[in-house]
Amino acid sequence: MAVARQRGRASAETLRRRRLRFYKTRARELRAIAKALASTHHPFLAHIIPMRRCNLDCTYCNEFDDTSKPVPLAEVKKRLDILAGMGTSIITISGGEPLLHPDLDEVIRHIRKRDMIAGLITNGFFLNKERIERLNDAGLEHLQISIDNATPDEVSKKSLKSLDGRLEMLSEWAEFQVNINSVLGSGVKNSEDALTIAHRALELGFTSTVGIIHDHDGQLKPLAPRDQEIFEEIMTLGKRSFSRFNQFQHNVARGKEHDWKCRAGARYLYICEDGLVHWCSQQRGYPGVPLEQYTAEMREREFVTHKGCAPRCTVSCVQQVGILDNWRGEQTLEPQPVQPRTTDLVQISK
């Protein structure tokens, strides 16, 4: 008689497949880093937004709406082909909520077909066994869920209580790497929740990181003293994950400016649902050039452009990419004049 497997525990075959995918992905990541250290002429990481709509309305978030249609699959593939042609190493799919996109599996397959590493940021609410197995089959390599609190409140429904069953399914069935990002900062009522979430992530076999969230205007709010203590403890818990490279966040947590060279627009590209290139999610609108018109010369200019928003930046993925080039030459150019636009999110500062 078959022995029932404990919920949240992967089978031996799933563990074997997970280890195999992990080692293959790690080898590809190391090659991508070596390529990036050897040359600055290609993007390292690009965020694409195939779906701006989200099923949630977290009050601190400025990256969603409840009306947008999904970007057609053919258009997403076209953008991915352009990014592959630039030599991009990693694609992270974000939103909105990308699991709302009806062709997400094909998007992931196309990323892998073009020999780029495939990552996904999701709120996790649409995950179930069947959906996880589809992501396995599509070739997904990384998935991240940010969990904001232990129980849902008026600020965020992304709670451990709401998602724990889905996390157990990921632990049981996912062949890709899963990272759980707990958060501190604007809108977080009970900072101790971040510790609870981090411990639960490690218990389920995931990596754990902690993020410092901005307010609705994308601005940093320095952490309170107890929040800083919690932050440091979670960073220690996450020492086996890529959180060990987030040393810049120690300055952010204390409200101190961080001295680094932001390479957004060059090594990091944010491609919105309209197919425009932006510095990042918190500087949408600049440079605002269609991806198909974004030339190597434009990327080279942004590589040496000083970003006045960098010292108090909270966008960790951009800072992680910056580590590749912080040792290189100075940024001597200033941003070009900002053209009139419909959004007031752009906050370029000198």
Legacy VTK file of the C-alpha trace (Angstrom):
# vtk DataFile Version 3.0
C-alpha trace
ASCII
DATASET POLYDATA
POINTS 350 float
0.000 0.000 0.000
1.337 3.426 -0.972
2.533 5.631 1.848
0.771 9.002 1.964
3.176 11.898 1.533
3.002 14.660 4.115
1.495 17.835 2.705
4.163 20.337 1.734
6.849 17.658 1.339
8.126 16.946 -2.158
8.512 13.426 -3.517
11.958 12.024 -4.193
11.397 12.482 -7.929
10.380 16.146 -7.533
13.434 16.765 -5.364
15.645 15.164 -8.012
14.146 17.324 -10.747
14.430 20.415 -8.550
18.112 19.789 -7.843
18.823 19.183 -11.520
17.095 22.417 -12.568
18.857 24.316 -9.793
22.328 23.200 -10.887
21.604 23.884 -14.544
20.259 27.339 -13.701
23.189 28.126 -11.428
25.622 27.209 -14.216
23.770 29.508 -16.612
23.788 32.302 -14.029
27.540 31.982 -13.556
28.051 32.160 -17.322
25.831 35.238 -17.458
27.853 36.931 -14.706
31.106 36.112 -16.469
29.706 37.538 -19.704
28.579 40.705 -17.896
31.948 41.209 -16.244
33.690 40.823 -19.586
31.512 43.305 -21.474
29.167 46.199 -20.646
27.493 46.270 -24.048
24.410 44.183 -23.252
21.596 44.237 -20.667
21.980 41.789 -17.815
18.370 41.826 -16.568
15.116 43.037 -18.103
11.722 43.266 -16.436
8.795 42.785 -18.803
5.187 43.614 -17.969
2.777 41.465 -20.019
-0.153 42.331 -17.729
-0.683 45.562 -15.781
-3.987 44.425 -14.301
-3.926 42.881 -10.828
-6.495 41.031 -8.740
-5.321 42.914 -5.616
-5.087 46.597 -4.706
-2.310 46.910 -2.116
-2.371 50.549 -1.033
1.410 51.103 -1.228
1.642 49.789 -4.796
1.723 52.074 -7.842
2.316 49.308 -10.390
-1.184 47.989 -11.158
-4.636 48.808 -12.459
-7.884 46.848 -12.714
-8.719 47.476 -16.378
-5.737 46.676 -18.622
-5.911 43.937 -21.218
-3.088 41.391 -21.561
-0.376 42.200 -24.091
-0.929 39.861 -27.081
1.428 36.881 -27.117
2.871 37.784 -30.522
3.826 41.234 -29.230
5.418 39.811 -26.072
7.455 37.378 -28.180
8.547 40.243 -30.437
9.826 42.165 -27.418
11.605 39.103 -26.085
13.285 38.584 -29.455
14.554 42.176 -29.384
15.899 41.695 -25.849
17.556 38.423 -26.850
19.124 40.236 -29.813
20.600 42.765 -27.387
22.254 39.902 -25.519
20.024 40.067 -22.409
20.775 37.284 -19.912
17.775 37.252 -17.542
14.091 38.089 -18.003
11.845 38.669 -15.002
8.113 38.692 -15.695
6.208 41.047 -13.441
3.045 43.116 -13.344
0.329 43.773 -12.264
-0.250 40.080 -11.781
1.348 38.084 -14.607
-0.556 34.871 -13.789
-3.624 36.664 -15.182
-2.035 36.564 -18.645
-3.675 33.740 -20.638
-0.452 32.860 -22.495
2.062 33.101 -19.659
3.307 29.548 -20.163
4.170 30.328 -23.778
5.921 33.526 -22.708
8.149 31.488 -20.374
8.804 28.900 -23.071
9.872 31.636 -25.472
12.278 33.096 -22.903
13.888 29.679 -22.516
13.861 29.102 -26.285
15.888 32.309 -26.682
18.375 31.011 -24.081
17.512 33.572 -21.401
16.908 32.762 -17.731
13.196 32.944 -16.834
11.927 34.439 -13.567
8.451 35.348 -12.350
7.184 37.713 -9.657
3.626 36.910 -8.577
1.299 37.492 -5.649
0.659 33.743 -5.661
-3.148 33.790 -5.435
-3.657 31.858 -8.673
-1.242 29.055 -7.842
-2.485 25.493 -7.493
-1.017 22.075 -8.277
-2.022 22.185 -11.941
-0.659 25.726 -12.399
2.632 24.850 -10.704
3.083 21.802 -12.939
2.436 23.991 -16.001
5.161 26.378 -14.825
7.459 23.372 -14.369
6.753 22.216 -17.919
7.261 25.708 -19.349
10.768 25.796 -17.871
10.430 28.483 -15.210
13.621 28.841 -13.169
12.830 31.373 -10.436
9.615 32.471 -8.723
9.249 35.150 -6.059
6.294 36.008 -3.856
6.294 38.994 -1.528
4.191 38.448 1.585
3.312 41.598 3.487
1.732 40.399 6.735
0.615 37.390 8.761
-3.092 38.151 8.306
-4.738 40.341 5.634
-5.592 43.952 6.421
-6.753 47.068 4.587
-3.233 47.708 3.267
-2.501 44.298 1.756
-4.200 40.934 1.245
-0.837 39.248 0.530
-0.736 37.510 3.882
0.771 34.289 5.176
-2.709 33.202 6.249
-4.034 33.640 2.692
-1.057 32.058 0.941
0.294 29.347 3.249
-1.602 26.556 1.516
-0.219 27.679 -1.836
3.281 27.820 -0.365
2.879 24.209 0.735
1.883 23.296 -2.819
4.994 25.036 -4.142
7.131 23.168 -1.637
5.557 19.908 -2.735
5.402 20.326 -6.509
7.657 23.149 -7.787
10.811 22.175 -9.667
11.952 25.804 -9.903
13.554 27.876 -7.148
11.157 29.784 -4.893
12.025 32.890 -2.888
9.708 34.406 -0.300
10.256 38.097 0.259
8.941 39.484 3.540
8.654 43.247 3.793
9.229 46.132 6.137
8.446 49.794 5.697
5.508 51.894 4.580
2.099 50.454 5.467
3.383 47.446 7.453
1.434 47.376 10.729
3.200 44.581 12.592
6.883 44.293 11.800
7.154 41.007 13.716
5.135 39.409 10.913
8.202 39.632 8.675
10.078 37.286 11.011
7.187 34.815 11.041
7.096 34.824 7.236
10.855 34.399 6.904
10.927 31.419 9.277
8.028 29.794 7.457
9.809 30.223 4.108
12.912 28.444 5.389
10.787 25.712 6.968
9.292 24.979 3.547
12.716 24.828 1.893
12.594 28.201 0.136
15.086 31.033 0.194
14.106 34.084 2.220
14.787 37.755 1.621
13.452 40.970 3.089
12.498 44.059 1.147
11.971 47.640 2.245
8.858 48.873 0.537
8.271 52.396 -0.628
5.106 54.416 -0.179
2.576 54.952 -2.988
4.762 57.709 -4.473
7.792 55.440 -4.637
9.603 57.208 -1.824
11.718 55.652 0.910
10.572 55.858 4.509
13.473 54.974 6.870
12.762 52.071 9.213
11.995 52.474 12.904
14.614 51.082 15.337
12.756 47.799 15.998
12.181 47.370 12.258
15.915 47.755 11.721
16.587 44.965 14.233
14.099 42.694 12.473
15.662 43.549 9.142
19.122 42.537 10.340
17.827 39.262 11.786
16.068 38.288 8.562
19.147 39.159 6.535
21.040 36.681 8.720
18.367 34.022 8.222
18.626 34.520 4.468
22.390 34.131 4.330
22.197 31.110 2.057
20.239 33.030 -0.579
21.106 35.924 -2.850
20.112 38.258 0.002
23.762 38.156 1.020
24.436 40.471 -1.930
21.915 43.068 -0.690
24.360 44.952 1.516
23.057 48.229 0.108
19.816 47.600 1.984
21.568 48.069 5.322
21.976 51.725 4.377
18.419 51.949 3.077
17.072 50.518 6.346
18.784 53.265 8.289
17.729 56.020 5.918
21.332 56.536 4.815
22.237 57.320 1.259
23.982 54.505 -0.598
26.938 55.253 -2.860
26.567 53.202 -6.020
26.259 53.562 -9.789
22.797 52.815 -11.108
23.007 51.291 -14.585
19.259 51.394 -15.284
18.570 51.970 -18.952
21.673 49.996 -19.858
22.296 46.851 -17.816
18.762 46.847 -16.390
15.713 47.576 -18.551
12.099 47.927 -17.465
9.711 47.283 -20.363
6.160 48.381 -19.600
2.987 46.921 -21.096
3.149 49.528 -23.872
6.584 48.310 -24.920
8.438 51.401 -23.697
11.829 51.300 -21.978
12.035 52.951 -18.550
14.766 53.188 -15.940
12.715 51.145 -13.453
9.239 50.704 -11.981
9.594 53.903 -9.938
10.837 56.044 -12.828
8.244 55.055 -15.401
8.172 57.649 -18.131
11.942 58.028 -18.587
13.389 57.580 -21.113
10.072 56.252 -22.442
11.485 55.059 -25.773
9.849 52.149 -27.671
11.946 49.022 -27.238
12.363 48.526 -30.990
13.876 52.031 -31.204
16.134 51.657 -28.180
19.596 51.562 -29.678
22.956 50.403 -28.387
24.014 54.055 -28.358
21.104 54.886 -26.041
22.100 52.064 -23.698
25.691 53.274 -23.678
24.548 56.795 -22.799
22.437 55.563 -19.894
25.359 53.466 -18.641
27.311 56.659 -17.940
24.295 58.782 -16.922
24.167 59.854 -13.284
20.862 58.979 -11.586
20.036 61.450 -8.837
17.442 59.061 -7.410
20.042 56.325 -6.802
21.268 57.153 -3.258
17.830 56.471 -1.682
16.640 53.840 -4.130
14.560 50.924 -2.796
14.476 48.868 -6.036
16.692 45.953 -5.025
16.887 44.207 -8.405
18.397 47.319 -10.007
20.912 47.592 -7.186
21.874 43.938 -7.536
22.550 44.470 -11.232
24.601 47.546 -10.329
27.028 45.374 -8.348
28.399 44.100 -11.668
29.629 47.554 -12.657
30.100 49.615 -9.493
33.856 49.208 -9.930
33.821 50.639 -13.440
34.126 54.236 -14.688
32.282 57.262 -13.371
28.886 58.436 -14.583
29.474 61.868 -16.076
26.276 62.600 -18.036
22.984 64.011 -16.749
19.514 62.812 -17.801
18.106 64.428 -20.887
15.218 66.903 -20.429
12.005 65.177 -19.378
9.254 65.553 -21.968
5.622 66.240 -20.959
3.760 63.014 -20.223
0.502 61.774 -18.779
1.993 60.306 -15.610
3.593 62.203 -12.745
5.458 59.193 -11.348
8.842 60.137 -12.833
10.917 61.605 -10.012
14.316 62.236 -11.591
16.432 64.285 -9.214
19.839 65.887 -9.623
LINES 1 351
350 0 1 2 3 4 5 6 7 8 9 10 11 12 13 14 15 16 17 18 19 20 21 22 23 24 25 26 27 28 29 30 31 32 33 34 35 36 37 38 39 40 41 42 43 44 45 46 47 48 49 50 51 52 53 54 55 56 57 58 59 60 61 62 63 64 65 66 67 68 69 70 71 72 73 74 75 76 77 78 79 80 81 82 83 84 85 86 87 88 89 90 91 92 93 94 95 96 97 98 99 100 101 102 103 104 105 106 107 108 109 110 111 112 113 114 115 116 117 118 119 120 121 122 123 124 125 126 127 128 129 130 131 132 133 134 135 136 137 138 139 140 141 142 143 144 145 146 147 148 149 150 151 152 153 154 155 156 157 158 159 160 161 162 163 164 165 166 167 168 169 170 171 172 173 174 175 176 177 178 179 180 181 182 183 184 185 186 187 188 189 190 191 192 193 194 195 196 197 198 199 200 201 202 203 204 205 206 207 208 209 210 211 212 213 214 215 216 217 218 219 220 221 222 223 224 225 226 227 228 229 230 231 232 233 234 235 236 237 238 239 240 241 242 243 244 245 246 247 248 249 250 251 252 253 254 255 256 257 258 259 260 261 262 263 264 265 266 267 268 269 270 271 272 273 274 275 276 277 278 279 280 281 282 283 284 285 286 287 288 289 290 291 292 293 294 295 296 297 298 299 300 301 302 303 304 305 306 307 308 309 310 311 312 313 314 315 316 317 318 319 320 321 322 323 324 325 326 327 328 329 330 331 332 333 334 335 336 337 338 339 340 341 342 343 344 345 346 347 348 349
